[in-house]
């Protein structure tokens, strides 16, 4: 059977097995050379590695820390952890002796290693290969790995109730192969802000109806643009080749202008990777107001906050869901503190999920 880091946390399993092998070797006083070979990593590397893995259970650099940083921190933390364990033993009846130190470090590795494996199961987006299947769903607009009860959060946009039902059937089949076999659907009641755009300020014609051609043009504008605006000629070819739809350039141009005038097209923008330009923190924040009758007023105030790039009214007890981006992790603490201290906003409670990794990393929002 072929083992891989994608399917199993092999490094943590090796650390635990290494510790299990060392225990009888030391306690039974087997050859000194074997004790040294097994003992040095046990003291100088493994305790720090299992702790680092618990904090950062994934390995790719865009999901946390890279392998060089992981190894360096493992040595550094091990050198700190083992003396602390010894210091603690000094105040116990067992004292600083070989057997108590060995057993204490062993218990530490087994305990933290077990937590690390649990964290890997919860946060490893490859478990069990559901991310690749979810990313194939065309209605999927956002997919993030988060720390919390659920390991993934997704945003899907549907044109109709039938499309919604069909996609849920697909998700049911995907989740049937997952480890925990569960997911939770949150319905969006109203969108207050999207990609940094305050929709309360947008002039939208409520009577404007889009037809299939409008929808296809919007789809091409959203998905097919590169580093420059796509031309009506390219849209015409996309319609013909990809959707078997014939339309002239003047018709496409006029349709786009009507969509702009109706407030359907809000702006033209570039997609970028937020973390590459310094936005290191992304959080999913659910917000509960003191007075449930003031959801709308609170949302209109929250949408003006630059840290909030998306804001939704949802059908939950915590009825506002905000996607928050900050440049530094510490900035989020200031954001939450200010949220509670602002009497105008009347926030009773919040529930936050930290985004560990973005499976669809390219997005756009206003950079203030």
BAZA-368690 format. One record per residue (C-alpha): x, y, z. Coordinates in pm, 1 decimal, decimal comma, padded with zeros to 6 digits. Layout:
! BAZA-368690
PT       px       py       pz
PT        X        Y        Z
...
END
This chain:
! BAZA-368690
PT       px       py       pz
PT  00000,0  00000,0  00000,0
PT  00136,2  00340,5 -00097,0
PT  00128,9  00600,9  00179,4
PT  00131,9  00973,4  00110,9
PT  00129,7  01297,8  00307,5
PT -00190,6  01389,0  00118,9
PT -00388,8  01101,6  00275,2
PT -00221,1  01050,4  00614,2
PT -00023,6  01266,6  00863,6
PT  00275,2  01034,8  00819,4
PT  00523,0  01265,8  00992,4
PT  00318,0  01273,7  01314,6
PT  00266,3  00897,0  01299,6
PT  00645,7  00853,5  01264,4
PT  00705,3  01083,6  01564,5
PT  00466,9  00879,7  01780,6
PT  00612,7  00545,3  01665,3
PT  00966,4  00678,4  01723,7
PT  00871,9  00764,6  02081,8
PT  00709,1  00424,8  02135,6
PT  01024,9  00246,7  02016,8
PT  01251,6  00463,2  02234,9
PT  01062,5  00388,6  02555,7
PT  01156,1  00016,6  02590,6
PT  01505,6  00083,1  02448,6
PT  01580,1  00323,0  02736,7
PT  01389,5  00146,9  03013,5
PT  01540,8 -00192,6  02925,8
PT  01888,4 -00035,5  02901,3
PT  01951,2 -00157,4  02545,4
PT  02279,3 -00053,9  02370,6
PT  02399,4  00302,7  02428,5
PT  02440,5  00376,8  02054,6
PT  02075,6  00295,4  01984,5
PT  01968,7  00503,1  02283,8
PT  02163,2  00803,6  02150,7
PT  02035,3  00762,2  01792,5
PT  01673,2  00742,2  01906,6
PT  01709,4  00977,3  02203,8
PT  01849,4  01290,7  02035,9
PT  01552,6  01348,7  01800,5
PT  01319,2  01255,2  02087,7
PT  01458,3  01540,7  02297,8
PT  01574,1  01799,3  02041,4
PT  01316,7  01775,2  01761,8
PT  00998,4  01569,4  01812,1
PT  00833,9  01768,5  02099,0
PT  00859,3  02092,2  01901,9
PT  00751,7  01930,2  01575,6
PT  00426,4  01785,8  01712,5
PT  00343,8  02122,9  01869,9
PT  00415,9  02310,4  01545,1
PT  00206,0  02058,9  01353,6
PT -00081,9  02115,0  01596,2
PT -00065,9  02490,3  01535,9
PT -00002,0  02462,5  01159,4
PT -00137,1  02124,3  01043,6
PT -00081,1  02187,7  00670,6
PT  00252,6  02211,7  00493,1
PT  00230,5  02428,5  00180,6
PT  00361,8  02779,9  00226,2
PT  00033,3  02946,3  00121,3
PT -00143,3  02763,5  00405,8
PT  00086,9  02847,8  00693,5
PT  00462,7  02797,9  00726,1
PT  00699,6  02623,9  00488,0
PT  00909,1  02315,4  00566,5
PT  01229,7  02509,5  00650,6
PT  01047,2  02727,9  00903,6
PT  00872,7  02418,3  01041,2
PT  01203,1  02235,4  01102,2
PT  01376,8  02540,9  01251,6
PT  01087,6  02613,7  01486,6
PT  01071,7  02246,0  01585,2
PT  01430,7  02252,7  01713,3
PT  01376,6  02585,7  01888,3
PT  01053,4  02481,4  02058,2
PT  01195,2  02143,4  02162,6
PT  01486,6  02317,4  02333,1
PT  01229,2  02528,2  02521,1
PT  00974,2  02251,5  02598,0
PT  01208,2  01987,0  02745,7
PT  01364,9  02219,1  03011,1
PT  01014,1  02338,5  03105,6
PT  00904,8  01978,5  03157,3
PT  01216,1  01922,5  03369,4
PT  01143,4  02238,8  03570,3
PT  00791,8  02116,2  03637,3
PT  00918,2  01775,1  03750,5
PT  01154,6  01945,6  03992,3
PT  00851,5  02047,8  04200,4
PT  00705,0  01695,8  04207,7
PT  00792,6  01394,4  04425,3
PT  00951,5  01222,2  04123,4
PT  01217,4  01490,4  04074,3
PT  01448,8  01529,6  03772,9
PT  01540,0  01171,5  03697,7
PT  01565,6  00974,3  03372,6
PT  01242,3  00775,6  03400,1
PT  01011,4  01067,6  03497,8
PT  01161,6  01293,5  03228,6
PT  01134,5  01020,8  02964,6
PT  00772,7  00940,2  03054,0
PT  00674,0  01308,7  03077,5
PT  00814,2  01389,3  02733,0
PT  00652,1  01071,8  02598,2
PT  00310,6  01172,8  02740,5
PT  00357,0  01522,2  02594,2
PT  00433,0  01382,0  02246,8
PT  00143,1  01133,6  02256,1
PT -00102,2  01395,9  02385,2
PT -00003,0  01679,1  02148,2
PT  00042,1  01429,1  01864,5
PT -00316,2  01307,6  01908,3
PT -00441,6  01667,1  01896,0
PT -00224,2  01723,4  01587,1
PT -00384,2  01427,4  01407,6
PT -00730,8  01556,7  01496,8
PT -00636,5  01904,3  01369,4
PT -00501,8  01749,3  01048,7
PT -00830,8  01564,8  00991,2
PT -01027,1  01885,5  01053,0
PT -00813,1  02121,4  00848,3
PT -00652,3  01910,6  00577,5
PT -00850,7  02017,6  00268,2
PT -00755,3  01696,0  00088,1
PT -00946,3  01488,0  00344,7
PT -01098,5  01301,1  00188,1
PT -01043,6  01463,0 -00150,3
PT -01364,3  01664,3 -00129,8
PT -01211,1  02001,3 -00218,4
PT -01131,3  01898,0 -00575,9
PT -01491,9  01788,8 -00622,3
PT -01634,1  02105,2 -00467,9
PT -01414,2  02324,3 -00688,1
PT -01575,1  02167,1 -00995,1
PT -01913,6  02317,8 -00903,1
PT -01956,0  02623,7 -01130,1
PT -02180,7  02802,5 -00878,4
PT -01900,6  02798,1 -00618,9
PT -01755,6  03146,7 -00566,9
PT -01560,8  03103,0 -00242,0
PT -01407,0  02806,2 -00060,6
PT -01200,2  02853,8  00254,1
PT -01046,1  02614,7  00503,2
PT -01139,2  02735,7  00851,9
PT -01070,8  02645,9  01213,5
PT -01390,2  02547,6  01390,0
PT -01667,9  02290,0  01400,8
PT -01662,9  02270,7  01019,7
PT -01333,2  02265,2  00830,6
PT -01460,3  02436,3  00513,3
PT -01687,8  02728,1  00435,2
PT -01823,6  02788,7  00086,4
PT -02023,1  03057,0 -00091,2
PT -02244,2  02946,5 -00379,6
PT -02465,7  03161,5 -00599,8
PT -02773,2  03020,8 -00774,2
PT -03000,3  03149,7 -01049,9
PT -03306,4  02948,5 -00951,4
PT -03456,3  02718,6 -00690,8
PT -03409,7  02424,0 -00925,7
PT -03038,0  02499,2 -00968,0
PT -03007,6  02527,4 -00589,7
PT -03167,9  02186,5 -00542,7
PT -02950,4  02022,7 -00810,5
PT -02628,8  02157,6 -00656,1
PT -02734,8  02037,2 -00310,8
PT -02771,2  01688,0 -00457,7
PT -02415,3  01712,6 -00590,1
PT -02288,7  01829,5 -00250,0
PT -02473,8  01541,4 -00081,9
PT -02285,1  01293,0 -00300,7
PT -01951,6  01465,1 -00232,1
PT -02004,5  01482,7  00143,9
PT -02107,9  01117,0  00156,8
PT -01737,6  01039,0  00103,8
PT -01611,6  01283,9  00365,9
PT -01484,6  01187,3  00710,2
PT -01756,0  01364,3  00911,0
PT -02035,9  01334,2  00650,8
PT -02212,1  01655,0  00746,7
PT -02259,5  02010,0  00628,8
PT -02476,6  02305,8  00719,7
PT -02658,9  02532,9  00473,4
PT -02701,1  02902,5  00558,4
PT -02949,4  03091,6  00341,0
PT -02866,8  03449,4  00246,4
PT -03162,1  03684,4  00289,2
PT -02993,7  04003,5  00167,1
PT -02650,9  04114,2  00041,9
PT -02536,4  04445,9  00190,1
PT -02178,9  04446,7  00062,1
PT -01985,7  04239,4 -00190,8
PT -01619,5  04262,6 -00290,8
PT -01591,3  04587,7 -00097,5
PT -01885,1  04752,2 -00277,1
PT -02163,2  04896,1 -00058,6
PT -02484,7  04792,4 -00228,9
PT -02691,3  05047,7 -00036,3
PT -02515,0  05314,7 -00246,0
PT -02558,8  05129,0 -00574,6
PT -02834,4  05253,0 -00803,7
PT -03009,2  04934,9 -00916,2
PT -03317,6  04925,0 -01136,2
PT -03553,6  04681,8 -00955,4
PT -03765,9  04633,2 -01269,3
PT -03477,4  04531,5 -01494,7
PT -03493,8  04166,6 -01597,4
PT -03197,4  03982,6 -01745,3
PT -03247,7  03717,1 -02010,3
PT -03025,5  03424,7 -02107,6
PT -02803,1  03635,7 -02334,2
PT -02747,8  03892,1 -02057,8
PT -02658,1  03612,8 -01820,3
PT -02406,8  03458,3 -02061,2
PT -02243,0  03796,8 -02123,2
PT -02212,3  03850,5 -01746,6
PT -02068,6  03501,0 -01706,4
PT -01804,7  03564,8 -01975,4
PT -01717,7  03906,9 -01829,9
PT -01675,3  03746,7 -01487,5
PT -01483,9  03432,9 -01581,3
PT -01301,9  03490,8 -01909,4
PT -01116,8  03819,7 -01862,1
PT -00739,9  03818,1 -01841,4
PT -00506,3  04110,5 -01774,7
PT -00713,1  04342,2 -01995,2
PT -01081,9  04401,4 -02055,5
PT -01228,6  04142,6 -02287,8
PT -01351,5  04287,5 -02618,5
PT -01699,1  04249,8 -02767,7
PT -01532,9  04051,2 -03048,7
PT -01393,1  03803,1 -02793,8
PT -01729,3  03785,3 -02615,0
PT -01895,9  03711,5 -02950,8
PT -01652,0  03423,0 -03013,2
PT -01696,9  03291,9 -02657,3
PT -02073,6  03290,1 -02700,6
PT -02043,0  03098,8 -03026,8
PT -01773,2  02849,1 -02924,7
PT -01861,6  02793,7 -02559,7
PT -02236,8  02836,3 -02549,4
PT -02348,9  02783,6 -02912,0
PT -02512,0  03127,1 -02907,6
PT -02494,0  03372,1 -03197,1
PT -02489,2  03746,1 -03129,8
PT -02342,0  04050,7 -03305,2
PT -02086,5  04286,6 -03152,8
PT -02325,0  04587,6 -03153,4
PT -02586,2  04378,4 -02970,2
PT -02331,1  04269,2 -02711,1
PT -02211,3  04629,5 -02666,3
PT -02567,6  04757,5 -02616,9
PT -02647,8  04476,8 -02372,7
PT -02341,2  04562,8 -02162,5
PT -02435,8  04933,0 -02156,0
PT -02788,4  04845,8 -02042,3
PT -02651,2  04620,3 -01769,2
PT -02427,4  04905,9 -01650,1
PT -02714,6  05157,2 -01653,5
PT -02939,4  04919,2 -01457,1
PT -02675,5  04872,0 -01185,4
PT -02629,2  04505,4 -01267,8
PT -02263,6  04562,0 -01360,0
PT -02125,1  04757,2 -01064,8
PT -01763,1  04794,2 -01176,4
PT -01471,3  04637,5 -01362,7
PT -01181,3  04514,0 -01154,3
PT -00880,7  04283,9 -01140,8
PT -00855,0  03968,1 -00935,6
PT -00555,7  03933,6 -00706,0
PT -00426,1  03717,9 -00423,0
PT -00486,0  03923,5 -00103,6
PT -00215,2  03749,1  00098,3
PT  00045,5  03828,0 -00167,1
PT -00017,7  04200,9 -00121,9
PT -00010,6  04200,1  00257,2
PT -00362,3  04105,5  00370,9
PT -00256,8  03822,0  00601,2
PT -00575,0  03784,2  00804,5
PT -00915,8  03669,8  00682,5
PT -01202,8  03599,9  00919,2
PT -01563,2  03486,9  00893,3
PT -01754,4  03681,3  01159,9
PT -02115,3  03617,5  01252,8
PT -02277,0  03905,1  01440,3
PT -02569,3  03916,6  01682,4
PT -02722,1  04258,1  01767,6
PT -02865,7  04354,2  02105,9
PT -03192,7  04445,8  01938,4
PT -03300,8  04201,1  01661,2
PT -03532,2  04464,0  01512,5
PT -03228,8  04675,0  01415,0
PT -03054,4  04430,8  01180,9
PT -03095,5  04660,2  00882,1
PT -02969,0  04975,4  01059,3
PT -02667,9  04788,8  01201,5
PT -02585,8  04634,9  00862,0
PT -02590,7  04978,6  00693,7
PT -02335,7  05101,3  00948,4
PT -02120,4  04788,5  00928,6
PT -02098,2  04799,5  00548,4
PT -01903,7  05127,3  00577,3
PT -01623,3  04959,2  00771,0
PT -01326,5  04911,7  00540,1
PT -01226,2  04580,9  00702,6
PT -01557,9  04422,4  00599,8
PT -01544,9  04327,8  00231,9
PT -01863,9  04116,8  00221,7
PT -02171,6  04147,0  00442,4
PT -02483,1  03928,0  00434,6
PT -02808,5  03906,8  00627,5
PT -02859,7  03537,9  00695,3
PT -03133,7  03321,8  00843,0
PT -02956,3  03237,9  01168,6
PT -02953,6  03347,3  01533,4
PT -02633,0  03540,4  01457,4
PT -02805,0  03705,5  01163,7
PT -02522,7  03901,4  01000,6
PT -02227,1  03729,7  00835,0
PT -01923,7  03941,7  00751,6
PT -01604,5  03850,4  00568,2
PT -01327,2  04054,8  00725,5
PT -00978,1  04115,6  00589,4
PT -00691,4  04278,9  00777,9
PT -00325,6  04324,6  00695,1
PT -00192,9  04207,1  01029,4
PT -00345,3  03950,3  01265,4
PT -00332,6  04204,3  01550,9
PT -00555,0  04440,2  01350,0
PT -00845,8  04200,4  01389,0
PT -00836,1  04237,3  01767,9
PT -00869,9  04613,3  01726,4
PT -01156,5  04565,7  01480,3
PT -01353,3  04341,8  01721,1
PT -01283,4  04570,2  02019,1
PT -01409,6  04871,7  01825,8
PT -01714,5  04673,6  01713,7
PT -01821,3  04604,7  02072,2
PT -01737,3  04952,3  02201,9
PT -01938,4  05132,2  01933,6
PT -02269,9  05217,9  02098,9
PT -02425,2  05310,4  01762,9
PT -02386,3  04957,4  01629,1
PT -02532,1  04780,8  01933,9
PT -02349,7  04446,9  01900,2
PT -02431,2  04187,7  02165,6
PT -02209,1  03900,1  02054,9
PT -01993,1  03770,3  01769,3
PT -01876,6  03426,4  01654,9
PT -01552,7  03412,9  01455,9
PT -01384,8  03154,8  01233,0
PT -01022,3  03211,8  01133,9
PT -00952,7  03128,8  00769,5
PT -00656,9  02891,7  00750,6
PT -00632,0  02874,1  00371,8
PT -00818,4  02996,5  00065,3
PT -00892,6  02721,8 -00184,6
PT -01010,5  02983,2 -00438,7
PT -00745,7  03242,0 -00352,9
PT -00804,0  03504,6 -00622,1
PT -01063,0  03770,7 -00548,1
PT -01108,3  04145,3 -00552,3
PT -01214,7  04420,1 -00315,7
PT -01138,4  04783,3 -00258,2
PT -00794,9  04842,2 -00109,1
PT -00816,6  05137,5  00129,6
END
